[in-house]
Amino acid sequence: MIEILSPTDLLRAKDTGALVAGILQTLKSRCVVGTNLLDIDRWAQSMIIEAGAQSCYVDYEPSFGRGPFGHYICTSVNDAVLHGLPHDYSLANGDLLSLDLAVSLGGVVADSAISFIVGDVQPPESVALIDATQRALSAGIAAAGPDVRIGDISHAIGSVLNAAGYSVNTEFGGHGVGSTMHQDPHVSNTGRPGRGYRLRPGLLLALEPWVMADTAALVTDKDGWTLRSVTGCRTAHSEHTIAITNDGVEVLTLPTS
């Protein structure tokens, strides 16, 4: 289903996007050496409930996961890149942590992810991975707009990732959002320009470049959810929810500071 939001729902989407961005920035500020992933999940739960919002993850039960997710945020560390199931692990100095959060507020969903390094050790490979996904996300946003094709966005994202020397996995990518978290159209992280669905004002898209240092192959963790690089290399993931407008694009999940 491709959902085109009304002007009223687009206003609600801005509130949801601001909430998601604020929660992620608060969580990032709390993540220090020794922080437990389960504490991050509890903090996210508390902030979602306090805001009167609903988690898109806790009851999420897609075909590729094992049962309901059961948690409020994805916490992916080092070689984990997507759908990281929070568990009893305390962050170490130099860990690369990706946080992915989707919530619904007022009946509209926003979805965003950030990657950052914990502590004062800054491994160059991790810095490069994060930078590539952020630049690819910026390129995808810059390519979007009314009457643009999905393939134009995919091509912009993939061009940045490929130029940085990374292979692109096409099993998981960006997607439409609206009253539910995962909708059409699918937005691959690589593609050919001029192809695919033509964007319309009122469409929300979650763009999410993610990459692994030396492979494009994934393996599913024994927890049935966490997706890891098959080689054990480090990974990164950046995501924003954007709204297609009459004039261009509005990024709904930008942090305020």
URKA-V500402 format. One line per field, one symbol per residue. ss: DSSP state (@ for helix, = for strand, . for the rest). psi: psi as a letter, one per 40 degrees, with the letter a starting at -180 (. if undefined). burial: b if it has 24 or more other C-alpha atoms within 12 Angstrom, else e. A space follows every 10 residues. Layout:
ss=???
psi=???
burial=???
This chain:
ss=...=..@@@@ @@@@@@@@@@ @@@@@@@@@@ .....=@@@@ @@@@@@@@@@ ...==..... .......... ...====..= ==..=....= .....===== =====..=== =======... ...@@@@@@@ @@@@@@@@@@ @@@.....=@ @@@@@@@@@@ @@@....... ...====... ..=====... .......=.. ..=====..= ==.....=== ......===. ....===.== ====....== =......
psi=hhhhiidddd dddddddddd ddddddddde hihehidddd dddddddddd efihheddeh gideigaide ieihhhhceh difhhhighh hiheihhhhh hhihhfehii hiiihihhae hghddddddd dddddddddd ddeiiheiid dddddddddd dddeeiihhe diaiiiibei dhiiiigiei ahieiahhii hehhhhhghi iideiehiih ieeedhhihd eeiiiihhhi hihhidebih hefhie.
burial=ebbbbeeebb bbbbbbbbbb bbbbbebbee bbeebbbbbb bbbbbebbee eebbbbbbeb eeeebeeebb bbbbbbbbbb bbbbbbbeee beebbbbbbb bbbbbbbbbb bbbbbbbbee eeeebbbbbb bbbbbbbbbb bbbbbbbbbb bbbbbbbbbb bbebebbbbe ebbbbbbbbb bbebbbbbbb bebeeebebb bbbbbbbbbb bbbbebbbbb beeebbbbbe eebbbbbbbb bbbbbeeebb bbbbeee
